[in-house]
Amino acid sequence: MFKPNIERDGGIILRSIVIISILTLIFLSLKYVLIYLMPFIFAFLISLAIEPMVRFFESFKIKRGFAVVLSILLVFSSVIMLVVLAITNLSIELVKLYSSIPDYSQQISYTIESLLQRGQDIYLQLPPEALNLAQDVIRTVFGNATSLISTTTKAAIDTIKWLPGFMIVLLIMTIATFFL
């Protein structure tokens, strides 16, 4: 017959509860504390990345503080330059697209008109069951399109709301990078 060993089984259960509690505590602390530590973690990574540049400037007898400031300025100005370059190229492409829209709009308009005419001809020949199915599909497609537009708009607004916080984190990260 099976006899439970209270001392042995109780110890295993107690150890399991302690391990689960510790893992839960670690998870929760990382979840809530890591948000506040991220600027300092990024600052540490940036300071590691610019250290060779700082040593290079120090080899020219430049003081470490000035070498760090110069390195941070070079890295951030390079990143800003790349972002500006990407935005400039994107805006140039958008201007080209905007200027070619009239040409495409006539072609698209003609294609849509011919498709609508063919669709109307086919639609009028469909049996009532197929008409109901087609109307359900059209409702679903327009519902999904509306949902997509709503989600995209919400994401754009959330991104705009996120920018001030990002700028504060960037400022803290820059200051922390200097002192690391």
N, C-alpha and C positions, 0 to 999 in steps of 0.2 A: 504494500500500500504506500501511496505517496504521502510523505510527511514534509510539510514546508519547514525549512530552516529559517526561523525568524531573524536570527542574527545575520546570517549570510545574505538573505534576500532583502532585509531592511537596509543593509549597508549599500547594496547595489542600487536600490531605489533612491536612497539618500544621495549617493554620488551622482546618479543620473539627474536628480532634481537640481543639485548644485551646478553641474555642468550646463544644463539647459538655462538656468538662471544667469550664469556668467555669460554665456553666448548671447542671451537676450539683452543683457546689460551692455555688452560690447556693441551689438547691433544698434541699439537705441542711442548710445552715446555717439557712435559714428554718424548715425543718421541726422542727429540734431546739432552736434558740435562741429562736424566736418564742414558744414556750410560756412561757419565763421572762421575756420582755419584755412579755407581754400586760398584766400589772397596770400597768406604767408607761405603756403606750400608752393604756389606759383612763383612767389618772390624768391624762394630758396632755389627753385629750378632755374629761374632766370639768372640768379647770382652765380650758379654753377656754370651756366652757359657763357656768361660774359667774363668769367674769371681769366681765361686765356687772353682775352682782349685787354683786360686790366693789367695783367702781367706784361703784355707787350708795351703798353703805355708806360708802365713803371720802368721798363728797360731804358727808356729815354729820360730817366730821372724826373718823371712827373709824379707828384705825390699821389698816394693811393686814393684819397677822397676825390681829388679832381679827376683821376683816371676812371673811377667808378662812375662819376657824373657824366664824363665824356662817353663812356661805353654805353650807359643807359640811353643817353641822347642819340647815339649812333644806331642802337638797336631799335628804339622806338621810332626814330625818323625813317629808318628803312622799312619798318612795318607800315607806317603811315603812307610812305611813298608807294608801296605795293598796293595798298588799299585804294589810294587815289588813282593809281594807274588802272586798276581793275574797274573802278567806277567810271573813269573817263572812257575806257574802251566800251563798257556797257552802254554808256549814254550815246556814244558815237553809233553803235549798232542800233540802238533804239531810234535815233534820228533817221538812219538809213531805212529802217523798217517803216517808220512813219511816212517818209517820203514815197515809199513804194506801195503804200496801202491803197491809194486810188487806183493804181493799175490792177492790183489784185482784187479790189472790191468789185470791179466790173466783171471780171472773170468768175468770181465767187457768186455774184448776183445772178449771172446767166446760168451757172451750174445749178444753183438752188432753185431757180424758176423752172428749169427743165425737170429737175428731180421732183419738185412739188407737182408739176403737171402729170408726170408719170405716176407719182404716188396717188394723186387724186383719181386718175383713171383706174388704177388697180383697186383703190379703196372703194370705189363705187361698184366694183364687180364682186366684192367679197361677200360671203354669206354672213348673216347676223352674228353667229358665234365667233367668227374671225374678227368681225368689227369690234366686238366686246373685248376680245383678247388684245387687239391692236390698241384700243383706247386705254386698257390697263397698262400695257407696256409704255405707252407715251406718258401716262401719269407717273409711273415709276421712274422713268428717265428724267422727267422734269423735277420730280421730288428729290432725286439724287443730285441733280445739278444744283438745286436750291440749297441742299445740305452742304454740298462742296463749297459753294460761294460763301455760305454762312461760316463754315469752319475756317476757310481761308481768311476771311475778314477778321474773325476773332483772333486768329494766329498773328495777323499783322498788327492788330491793336495790342495784343499781349507783348509782342516784340518791342513796340514803341514804349510800353510801360516799363519794360525791362531795362531800357537804355540808361536811365539815371543811376540805377543801382549798379550797373556794370561800370559806369564811369567812376563811382565811388570805390568800387573794388579795384579798379585800375589804379586809382590814386594811392590807395593803401598799399597795393602791390609794389608800386614804384618806390614809395618811401621805405617799405620793408626791404626791397632789393638793395637800396643804398646802404642800409645799416647791416645787411648780412654780408 
